[in-house]
Amino acid sequence: MADVTATPRTLLIGWDAADWKVITPLIDAGKMPNLKRFLDAGVMGNLSTLYPVLSPMLWTSIATGKRAYKHGIYGFSEPDPDTGGVRPISNLSRKTKAIWNMLNQEGKRCNVISWWPTEPVEPINGVMVSNHYHSAPEGEVAQWPVKPGTITPERLIEPLANLRIAPWQIKGGQLQQFVPLAAEIDQTQDRRLYVVAKILAECATVHAAATGVMQNEPWDFMAVYYDSIDHFGHGFMRYHHRDRRGFPSAILSCIAVSSKRPMCFTT
């Protein structure tokens, strides 16, 4: 267990697609008590964005304080020097320091969990878990090896691998909290339940890694990125205030109000 001191620490939570237009009515209805506690003790406001609205570019701007033409992350893909084609965006295109690099230079320890994009991970004074760490293979498999370049330091590979949750481990009762009519869905014809299970598993995996690292590793600054609301929005927002067919708007709030005990590991 990491020592807890009186030294001030900073926790940066990236909550992709969290929109006050959805959040505020849920808070007013008493469905997001945890977030309400934060707001009651702090401040809130709307953020301006940069254009084009491309997540890897925007989250890198948040991490670096720079625009895309300076930090080098322009979108979802990048040139592949080995093939001459393109590949998914990676940490290799970033040309400037991120806040964790700057703080490292000042002797501060930083933990970075699932920030987009941090694949492959870079050696830092602290812990880095990439945005590919939580991606499970398609279908149930006996072995789920950790992809190289997703966790540093290496001593944490095994304990963090054990915290991952796969879509097939999400049980029916858990799915019914989000999709009350789940039992009526023919999954041979409709894969939306699997999509829900995948999003929930990835969110739970990121949260398990974040809470585990937070509790067991020393840190001065920690950044955690959650993309589940964004994925739910892309997949299911068209059911909001329409024929929801078992996909209520509460699907967005359930993630925030979950108050599971932190998942820990030992090293």
C-alpha positions in Angstrom: 0.0 0.0 0.0 1.4 3.4 -1.0 2.1 5.9 1.8 -0.5 8.6 2.1 1.1 12.0 3.0 -0.1 15.5 3.4 1.6 16.6 0.2 -1.0 18.0 -2.2 -1.8 15.8 -5.1 -3.7 16.3 -8.4 -6.1 13.9 -10.0 -7.2 14.7 -13.6 -10.2 12.6 -14.8 -11.0 12.7 -18.5 -14.7 11.8 -19.0 -15.3 11.7 -22.7 -18.7 12.8 -23.9 -19.9 13.8 -20.4 -22.5 16.5 -21.3 -24.0 18.9 -18.8 -27.2 18.8 -20.9 -27.6 15.1 -19.9 -25.8 15.3 -16.5 -27.7 18.3 -14.9 -31.2 16.7 -15.2 -29.9 13.5 -13.7 -28.3 15.4 -10.8 -31.5 17.2 -10.3 -33.4 13.9 -10.2 -31.0 12.6 -7.5 -29.5 10.0 -9.8 -25.9 11.2 -9.6 -25.2 11.8 -5.9 -21.4 11.3 -6.2 -21.0 14.0 -8.8 -23.3 16.3 -6.9 -21.0 16.1 -3.9 -18.1 17.2 -6.1 -20.1 20.1 -7.5 -21.4 21.2 -4.0 -17.8 21.5 -2.8 -16.3 23.0 -6.0 -17.1 24.7 -9.3 -18.5 23.7 -12.7 -18.6 25.2 -16.1 -18.7 24.6 -19.8 -15.5 24.1 -21.8 -14.8 25.4 -25.3 -13.4 22.9 -27.7 -11.0 22.8 -30.6 -11.8 21.9 -34.1 -12.0 19.5 -35.7 -13.6 17.6 -32.8 -11.4 14.5 -32.9 -10.8 12.8 -29.6 -7.1 11.8 -29.9 -6.2 15.4 -30.9 -8.3 17.0 -28.2 -7.1 14.8 -25.3 -3.5 15.3 -26.4 -4.1 19.1 -26.4 -5.4 18.7 -22.8 -2.3 16.8 -21.8 0.2 19.1 -23.5 -1.5 22.5 -23.5 -0.8 22.8 -27.2 -2.7 22.6 -30.5 -2.3 19.8 -33.0 0.2 21.5 -35.2 2.5 21.7 -32.3 1.9 18.4 -30.5 1.6 16.2 -33.7 -1.6 14.2 -33.0 -4.1 15.1 -35.7 -6.7 12.4 -35.6 -7.4 8.7 -35.4 -4.6 7.5 -37.7 -1.0 8.3 -38.6 1.5 7.3 -41.3 3.1 3.9 -40.9 6.8 4.2 -41.9 7.1 0.5 -42.2 4.4 -0.1 -44.8 3.9 3.4 -46.3 0.3 3.2 -45.4 -1.6 4.3 -42.3 -2.2 2.8 -38.8 -4.2 3.7 -35.7 -2.9 6.7 -33.9 -0.2 6.1 -31.4 1.9 7.9 -28.8 4.8 7.9 -31.3 3.4 10.9 -33.2 3.4 13.2 -30.2 6.2 15.8 -30.6 5.9 17.7 -27.4 6.0 17.1 -23.7 2.9 16.1 -21.8 2.1 17.4 -18.3 3.5 14.1 -16.8 6.8 14.7 -18.6 7.0 18.3 -17.2 6.2 17.1 -13.7 8.7 14.3 -13.9 11.4 16.9 -14.6 10.4 18.6 -11.3 10.8 15.3 -9.5 7.1 14.5 -9.3 5.7 11.0 -9.7 2.9 10.6 -12.2 0.5 7.8 -12.9 -1.3 7.8 -16.3 -4.1 5.4 -17.0 -5.7 4.9 -20.4 -5.1 8.4 -21.7 -5.7 8.7 -25.4 -3.2 8.1 -27.1 -0.5 6.5 -24.8 0.1 3.4 -26.8 3.0 2.4 -26.7 3.7 3.5 -23.2 6.7 5.7 -22.5 9.0 5.2 -19.5 8.1 7.7 -16.9 8.7 8.3 -13.2 5.5 6.5 -12.1 3.1 4.2 -13.9 1.7 4.4 -17.4 -1.1 2.1 -18.7 -2.0 2.6 -22.3 -5.3 3.1 -24.0 -5.0 -0.4 -25.4 -4.7 -2.1 -22.1 -8.4 -2.8 -21.6 -9.2 -4.0 -25.2 -10.4 -7.6 -25.0 -10.3 -10.1 -28.0 -13.5 -10.8 -29.8 -15.3 -13.8 -28.3 -14.5 -15.8 -25.2 -10.9 -17.1 -25.1 -8.9 -19.2 -22.6 -5.9 -16.8 -22.7 -5.8 -13.0 -22.8 -2.1 -12.1 -23.0 -1.1 -8.5 -22.2 -0.1 -6.7 -25.4 3.5 -5.5 -25.4 3.8 -1.8 -24.9 0.7 -1.3 -22.7 2.1 -1.3 -19.2 5.2 0.3 -17.6 6.9 -0.6 -15.3 7.1 -4.2 -16.2 6.7 -5.4 -12.6 3.0 -4.3 -12.8 2.2 -6.3 -15.9 1.0 -9.4 -14.0 -1.0 -7.7 -11.3 -2.7 -5.3 -13.7 -3.4 -8.1 -16.2 -5.3 -9.8 -13.3 -7.6 -6.8 -12.9 -8.9 -6.9 -16.5 -12.5 -7.8 -17.0 -13.6 -9.4 -20.3 -17.1 -8.8 -21.9 -18.0 -12.5 -21.4 -17.5 -12.0 -17.6 -20.4 -9.4 -17.5 -23.3 -11.5 -16.3 -27.0 -11.2 -17.2 -28.0 -9.6 -13.9 -25.4 -6.8 -14.5 -26.6 -6.3 -18.1 -30.2 -6.0 -16.9 -29.3 -3.0 -14.8 -28.6 -1.2 -18.0 -31.0 -3.1 -20.4 -34.0 -4.2 -18.4 -35.4 -6.2 -21.3 -32.1 -8.0 -22.0 -33.7 -11.5 -21.5 -36.1 -10.8 -24.4 -33.3 -10.0 -26.9 -32.3 -12.7 -29.5 -28.5 -12.4 -29.3 -28.1 -14.4 -32.5 -29.8 -11.6 -34.4 -29.0 -8.6 -32.3 -25.4 -7.9 -31.0 -26.2 -4.8 -29.1 -26.1 -6.6 -25.7 -22.5 -7.7 -26.5 -21.7 -4.1 -27.3 -23.0 -3.0 -23.9 -21.1 -5.8 -22.2 -17.9 -4.8 -24.0 -18.2 -1.1 -23.0 -19.0 -2.0 -19.4 -16.0 -4.4 -19.2 -13.6 -1.9 -20.6 -14.8 0.8 -18.2 -14.6 -1.5 -15.3 -11.1 -2.6 -16.4 -9.8 1.0 -16.6 -11.4 1.8 -13.2 -9.9 -1.2 -11.6 -6.4 -0.3 -12.9 -6.9 3.3 -11.8 -8.0 2.5 -8.3 -5.4 -0.2 -7.9 -2.5 2.0 -9.0 -3.8 4.9 -7.0 -3.9 2.8 -3.8 -0.6 0.9 -4.3 1.7 3.3 -6.1 3.0 6.6 -4.9 1.9 9.6 -7.0 1.8 13.4 -7.1 -0.2 13.6 -10.3 -2.6 11.1 -11.8 -4.5 11.2 -15.1 -7.3 8.7 -15.9 -9.4 8.7 -19.1 -12.8 7.0 -19.4 -14.4 6.6 -22.9 -17.5 4.6 -22.0 -20.0 7.4 -22.2 -18.7 8.3 -25.6 -19.1 4.7 -26.8 -22.6 4.4 -25.3 -23.5 7.7 -27.0 -22.3 6.5 -30.4 -24.1 3.2 -30.0 -27.3 4.1 -28.2 -28.1 7.8 -28.1 -30.5 7.4 -30.9 -32.8 5.6 -28.4 -32.8 8.6 -26.0 -36.3 10.2 -25.7 -37.5 7.9 -28.5 -38.4 4.2 -28.7 -35.7 3.0 -26.3 -36.6 -0.7 -26.4 -34.9 -1.4 -23.1 -32.1 1.1 -23.4 -33.1 3.9 -21.0 -31.3 7.2 -20.6 -30.2 6.0 -17.2 -27.5 4.1 -19.1 -25.4 7.2 -18.9 -25.9 7.8 -15.2 -25.3 4.2 -14.0 -21.6 4.5 -14.6 -21.2 7.6 -12.5 -23.4 6.4 -9.6 -21.6 3.0 -9.3 -19.8 3.1 -6.0 -18.1 -0.2 -6.0 -15.2 -0.7 -3.6 -11.8 -0.1 -5.2 -10.2 -3.1 -6.7 -6.7 -3.6 -5.3 -3.6 -5.7 -6.2 -0.5 -6.6 -4.4 3.1 -6.5 -5.7 
